[in-house]
């Protein structure tokens, strides 16, 4: 059997470290077995997918040194490799399931679904949808269609028995069908959900092994049943350990920098970054921790993949990075690499307008602009006390700013200025006297510096976001309960503002 593996990221946000993690192990498995590695873009979420996000996926993986054999940018005999260009294929296969009686049209409204979730929650059940439209007669369906009622197509999961499959990492897995919901396959807009598109594409593209994270294990029974429904042979499933934060919980962008670009822009070497990611899911013989990717490919053994979560500890990454910096970059080449990183004409020219009228001597340039080149800012209680507002209030303001910028999908100077003004008004705090000292301290580690909003734009979204998160953590953090309350307040902010 020819080995063919794939990753299928969604272009709906920043390129996540989890994407590099999965891409890396798919690449390793393909190269170790003389197979093919495919990049597929899952852009069926039309409300959130953006061409620039797709471009960022390519740039991020290329920075990591991860190459693919087939994809939207390279072509291949199983294209197209963007799901938005394959809609008719999914609709055709969905109709086959409807014709076989293994899927059905569901007319549940948003209000009905909300009511079902509330009932399920009160009863302590996981599932919200109660299958009320599962057994409509053809006559009832046609009447609703004639009235123009909107519908989705759901998979008709068995009501009894269990799903059993072999996972190449975890062994035999069994799940009662009673714990699996009737998954939506085709949305009301005619676009497929991940589940349908994923299975159809994997089959048509002859994917032999599906290598993905543990978080997808709950979906695997649905995928296994889809293969059964279509009469296809399922691929081999391999579920990799989940990436965890240092708190032992799933790595979350709420608490951690998760964008690949953050690590690139912070000055990490791609060789160290890739080495670090391989440690997340694999153990080399003799507990080796430092090795080139070629060694791992040559010695790769599925039995050495871990089964428990892997802690994404930046301190370990820094240790690895220092090793690679010392051993892989000769002293006489260090300045060249520093120039490539940030001390190049293109980047330094951005700083000149900020510094030109604010320094009395050349010696003051670094003092003024040091925060552009520093990862660990000198936070202190004294520094943040200048804002004269409570730490918890500062945390709330910064979290609201993050949400505001995410909603705008714009982290530029104008968007940050407007959002910070909006948040100051929402929380009834003085923008200049109270909020701005907090923001200066957060991004610069000091209370005075070059123009704040222009500086933030040069720093870029990933480092600005990371510093906001570090500030929240330094100021005491936001508990899950507090975060839930804040989110409710944020969602109803127009009423609050009035």
N, C-alpha and C positions, 0 to 999 in steps of 0.2 A: 504493500500500500504506500502510495506517495504521501509524504507528510506535508500538509498545508495548514498553516495556522494564521490567525488574524487578530488584529485589535480593531475596535470599532468605536472610537471616541465621538462624542457629540460636540459640535462647534457652538456651544452655548455659554462659554465663559473662558476664564483663564486656563491655559494648559496645566493640568494638575499633575503633581508628582506621581499620583497613582497611575496616570496614563503612561508615564515613562517606565514605571515599575512593571506594569503588565506588558508593555511593548518590549521591554528588555528580555523578559523570560520567554515570550513568544519568539523573539529573535534567536535567543540561545537554543531553544528547542529545535527550531527550524534548521539552524546551522549545524547543530550536533547530529541531526538526522538527514543532512543533505536535502532538506525540504525547502518550501517557499514560505515567505512571510508577507502577508497582505495587510495593507492599510485600507480600511473602509470608513467612510464618513457617514455617521448616523444623524442626518439632519432633518428628521421627520418632525421635530418640534419647530414649526415654522415661526412661532411667535418669539422664539429665543435664539434661533440659529442666525449666525452672521458670517459673511464671507471672510471678514477680518479675523474672526475666531478660528476659522479653518486654516487660514494662512499661519496663524500663531501655532497651531498644532504642528505644521510642517517645520516651522522655525525652531520650535522647542525640541522636537525629536532630532532634528539635524544638529542642534547644539550638543545634544547628548551623544552624538555619534551613532544614532540608531538609524539604520537604513532599511528600506522595504523593497520587495521585488515587484509588487503590483499595487496600484492605487490610483486615485483620481488624477494625480499629476504625472503618473508613469504609464497608465493604461494597463492592458492585459486582456487575455482572451475571455475573462468572465465579467467584464464591465457591463454597464457603468458601475463605478464604485462609490457613488453618492446615492443614498437611499431616496432622496427627493427626485431623482431621475428614474426611479424604478417603481413608481406608484402603481402603474397599470399591472405590473407583475404581481404585486401584493394583492390587489383587488381580484385578480384572476384566481389566485390560490385561495383567497378567502371565500370566494364563491364556490369553489370545489368543496370546502368544508361545510358550507351551508347546504349544498346539494346532497352531501352524504349524511346530513343530520347530526354533524359533530360540532356545529356552531349554530348560533341563533341570533336573531335581531332583538335587541333590547331597547325599549322605548322609555326607560326610566328618566325622569326629569331631574334637574339639579336639586329641586326641593325634596323629591322622593329619596334621592341618594343621601341627602343630609339627614332625613328622618331615619333611614335605615342605619346609618352610622351611629346615630344617637341611641337607637334601640339596641344595637349590637354592643355598644359601650356599656349600657346599663346592665346587659345580661352577661357581661364579661367575655364576649366573643371577639375573636380577631377580625372576622369578616364583617363588612358592612352590607354589601349587596346580598339581598335575600332570595335571589333567583326568581322573582315573581313573574318575569317575562320569559322564562325558560321554555314553557310548554304551551305557548299560544298556538291556536289553530291557524291554518293558512288563511282562513276567512278573516279572523281577527287581525292578522298581520296586514292583509290587503286593505282592510278598512282604515287602519291607522296610517298606512302609506298614502291612501287616497286623501286623507285629511292633511297630509303634508307634515306629519309628526316626524321629528328628528329621532335618529336611532344610532346605536353603535352595534358592532357585531362582537359577541362574546363566545369564548370557547366553552363547550359543554363538557365540563370535567366530570368523571365518574363520581357517583355519590357514595359508593362503598369500595372497599378494598384498599390497596396501597400502591404507591409508585416505588419501584425498586430499580436502582441503577448502580453501576460500578464507577467509583471515582478513582482515577489513577493515583491520587495522593492520599485520599482518606478511606479508600476501601468501599465496601458495600454500604449504600445509603438507602434507607426506606422511609417513606413519608406517607401517612394516611391521606387518602384523597379527601377525607372530610376536612382536612386542614388547608386545602387548596381552593382558592376562589375561582369563579368563572371569569377568567381574565378577559379584558377587552382586547380584541385583536385589531379591529378597524374602528377608528374614531369617526365621529359624526361628520368631519370635514373630508372624509375619504382617505385620510392618511393612516398608515398602519401604526400600531404601537411598537415599541422596541421588541416585544416578544414575537410577534408575527414576522416582522422584517428580519429579525435576527436569525430565526430558524430557516426561513425561506432562502435568505442570502447564503447562510452557511451551507445549505444543501446544494444550491445551484453553483456555488463557488468551490464545491468539493472540499470543504474544510474537514480535515481528518481529526483534529484535536482542538477543543475549545479550552483555552487556558485563560482563566479569569479569576478575580478575587472572590474570597469567601462570601462577600455580601450578596453575590448572585445565587447562592445555594438555594435560597427560598424560591427562586424563580425556576430552578432546574426541573422540578416535576412538571411544570407547565410546558417547558420546552420538550421534555421527553415525551409527553402526551401528544404534542403537536407532531412530532416525528411519527408516532404510532398512527395518528389520525391521517397523515398523508401517506402512510405506508412506506416510510423511508427508514434507512438504517441510521441511528443516532451516531454522532461523533463520540470520541472518547473525551470525557470531561475531566479537567484537572483544575481544582480550586486552590488557589494560592493563599497563603496567610494574609490576614487583614493587616493593613498598616495602622498602627496605633500611635497616639501621642504619648508623651512621657507620663501622662496621667492614667495610662492604661485603657483609655477610651478611643473609639474610632477617630483617626486623624481628621480633624475638622478645620475648615478655613475660619471658623469662628474664633479659634484659639491659636491656630498655627499658620505660618506662611506656607501655603500649599502650591503656589504657582512656581513652575519650573523657572520662569524668568527671574523670580526673586533670588534664587540661588546663583543663577548666571550673573545677574547684575551686582550681587553682593561679593563677587570675586572668587567664587569657588571654581575649581578646575573640573572640567567635565569627566576626566578620568577618575577623579576621586568620587564625584557624584554617582557615577555608574557603579563603581566598586561598592560604594555604600548601599545602593539600592539592591545589589545582589545579595548582600548580607541580610536583607530583610526577609528573604524567603528561602535561603539556601545555606548549607554548611559544607565547606570544602573539607577534604580529608586532612587530618592532623590539625583541624581547627584553624587553618590558614585564613587570615582576614585581609591580606593585601595580595592582590594578584591581578594580572591583566585579563581582560575579557576572553582572550583567546584560550587561556588556560582553563577557564570555567567551561567553555564550549567543548574543549577537547576531553575533559573529564566528567562531563555532565551525567548525572544519574538521578532519575526521578525519585528514587528512594531517599535522596538527601534533601528533598524539599520538606520544609517544616509544616507542622499541622496546627500550631498555635500562632496567635497574633505576633507581629513583629513591631518593636518599638522604634519609631522614627525619632532618634535622639540626635539633635543637631550637634551636640558636643562630640559625639562619635564621628560625625561627618567632618567637623573641624579638625579632629585628630588625624583622620585619614588625609584630609586636604593638606595638612602640614607635612605629612610624610611624602606625599606626591610632589609638593612644592620643593622640598629639600632634595629629594632623590631624582626627580625627573626634569627639573629646571636648573641648568648650570648657573652658577653665580653670574657669569658674564651675560646670560640671557634674561636675567630677572627683570631688568629695566625694560627690555623689549616687551615682556609679558604684561608688566604693569601699564605700559603705554597702550597695549591692545585693550586692556580692561577699561580704564577710565582716564589715564593721563595722556590722552591723544588730542590732537588739534580739534577734532569735531566736538568732543565733549567740553574741553576747556573753553572753547569759543562761546559756548552757551553761558558760561559763568562770568565772562568779561563784563557784560552790561550790568550785572548785579554788583560787581566789585569796583568798577571804574571810579565811581565818585564816593566810595565808602572806605577806602584805604589811604592812609597817609604815607605808608612805605610798602614796598613789595613784601616785607616781612610780615605784614598784617594779613596778606591774602589767605594763607592757610588758617590763621586764627578765625577769619571771617567765614571761610567755606569748608572747614574741616568736616562738617556733618555730611557732605556729599560723598565722603570716602570712608566713613566710619560705620561699622555695623552695630557696635555696642555703645550706645550713647550714655553719658554720665548722669542718669536720672537720680534725683534725690528728693526727699520730702520738702526740703527748703526750696528747691527749684519750683515745685508745683504749688507751693503755698502762696506764691505771688498772685495767683488767680483769685484768691480770697473766696473760693467756693469749696464746698465739701467734696472730698474725693469721690464719693458715690455719684454726686451730681456731675462731676467731670467725666466719669465713666459713661454715664447716660448720654451726655452731650456727644462724646466721641462715637459711641455706638450708633446714635442717630445720624451722625454725619456719614458714617460708613454706609448705613442703609440708604441714605439720601443719594449718595454718589452712585451706589449700585443701581438704584432705580433710574437715575439719569443715564446710566451707562457712559459716564463721562467723568474723568478724574482730572480734567484740566484746571487751570488757574481760575477761570471764570466760574466754572461749575462748583469748585470748592468754596469760592467766595460767597456765591449765592446760597449754597447749602448751609454754610456756617452761619450766615445771617438768619436764615429760616429757622435753624435750630436754636439760636440765641433767643429769637422771638418766641418760639414754641415753649422753651423752658423758662422764659422770663428772666434771662440773665443778660447783663450788658455785654455786647459783642466785643467792643474794644478793650474794656477794662478787665473783664472776667474771662471770656472765652479765648481771646487771642493769646494771652500769656500761656494758657494751657496748650494751645496748638503749637506755639513757638517751642515750648519745652518738649512737646511730644516729638516733633520732627527734627529739631535742631539740638536738643539737649542744652539749650540756653534760652534767655529771654529776649535777646537782641541778635539781629543778623541781617542778611540781605532781605529784599522783599519776599515776604512769606509765600504768597500764592504763586509767584513766578518760580520760587525755589521748589515748591511742592511739585509743580509741573515737570521740572527738570529731574527731580528724584524719581518720578514715575509712579504709576498706580501701585505696583507690587511692593515697593519699599515704603511708600506712604502708608499703605494698608497695614503692613507688618509693624510699622512703628506705632500706629494707632492701637493695634492689638497688644503690643508690648507695654504701652502706656496703661491700658485698661488693666493688664495683669499686675503691673507695678503698683497701681492705685488700689489694689484689693480685689479686682476681678468682679465679674457679674455672675451670680449663681444661676442655675437653670430656672429656678422659680422666679428670680428677678428678671431674667431674660424673657420668660413667657409674659410677664406683666408688661415689660417694656414693649414687646412686640404688639401686644393689644393696644397699648397707648399709641404706638407708631401708626398702626393700621387705622386708628380713628383720630389721627392728628388734626384733620380739618375741623372736626367737632371740638377738639381740645383748644385749637387756636382761636376759635370763635368764643 
